[in-house]
């Protein structure tokens, strides 16, 4: 028996070894190249404990603000309330969220809360799931949209307010014990309110995407209401602030064009019906305020609309060069350039401590909303492979936007001159005298409308901690007065919570955006 020659096998072994070595070297190079596109603390899969802990706390405020017959209630000092809300119109408006430190249900900011919370879930649901908070977020959203559905009993009727703020604010009591008449306010074809109808349409459309896979029937119901409400808003144009003057002291609208664009944008994402894309293209010049960056808030949806429509240019190749979307994309870039501190077009609206500061009342709304939009845009750039943002003659990276977002989040969580966390329950020092009726009154106290004011005037800290409440925030000089009667600085709001949940979710882990909601 003749032995087979071994030289050929040796050659094979050497050849295979060389191939393996080349593969290893390529893998190392590609890994290094991938990591070089991210900052050192942005590695995929790592959870930032600071933001994760803050997110867990922030999510609790939705539970604190719930009205109705509570389910799986984990807030020891909260109970059922508002069970007869809507009864004067034979509607069940018992659910929904109380607006702030009072017991009002204002439909305009509540719908905005639902829209932003939906957006946060759609973009950062995976990040929420990584810390076991996705179901909680969806539950809070559904509690809100259940109310919005019931508030829309027919195509051209929408109930936009439960309670009389003048009567409500004359009482200091727990929601569980309030006994006053809960009057209703509505819009219809005779008394239109385009901005509220359109914002509610946006909320329904965005939420329909959240529940599209998990509850198709509910998703379809939401989308049906969204379409009806958009038609109602567009066919019966008129400002609710003009037609219902009593709303002006509380949530006065500065116009409805932004809500129409915002709603159409969300309806296009939910349906891919070109009618809605045509709407934003045709009405952009009139309502889009192109070239003029502004601040995202419950009243001004334009910056959010600019970012949301820019999303299409990043992820839909057939729309990347769309003339109808050009103004939105350019203005979105201008908004982003204004936020980066070292940009030549950076806004000067900042405190010495580095916080974006636009308004004395509810000062934290604008920095938190701006930071949320910045992380979104940064993630759109990263996911689509866009490496630079041009601001006049300088270029910036997605990491610059994320660095800005972190700076605002960190300020909010205690990295500020007061060394105060403005998110109640987070950190060692946070407001103890929050302007919030339920938090300020002991759960076993037997108080009525008027005698409850002794708790407003009490010099003792709140007996109940309003975990997750984001208070109004500091003055321009970075100072803060922790006093219960300081509603300017120390009253939380539910729509602020939606924004802060979105921001913190985006920072929990390395972010990237899904290319399609559909």
Secondary structure, DSSP 4 states (H G I P E B T S, - for coil): -PPPPSHHHHHHHHHHHHHHHHHHHHHHHHHHHHHHTS-TT--TT---HHHHHHHHHHTHHHHHTB-BS-SS---TT---B-TTTTGGGT-----SB--SSSS-EEHHHHHHHHHHHHHHHHHHHHHHHHTT-HHHHHHHHHHHHHHHHHT--BTTBEEEEES-HHHHTT----GGG--S---EEEE-SSS--HHHHHHHHHHHHHHHHHTTTT-HHHHHHHHHHHHHHHHHHHHT---HHHHSGGGHHHH--S-SHHHHHHHHHHHHHHH--HHHHHHHHHHHHHHS-TT-----SSS--HHHHHHHHHHHHHH-GGGTT-HHHHHHHHHHHHHHHHHSTTSTT----B-TTS-B---STTTHHHHHHHHHHHHHHHHHHHHHT---EEETTEEE-HHHHHHHHHHHHHHHTT-STT--BSBTTSSS-B-SS-S-HHHHS-TT----TTTTHHHHS-SSPPSS--TT-B-----TTS-----TT-HHHH---HHHHHHHHHHHHHHHS-----S---
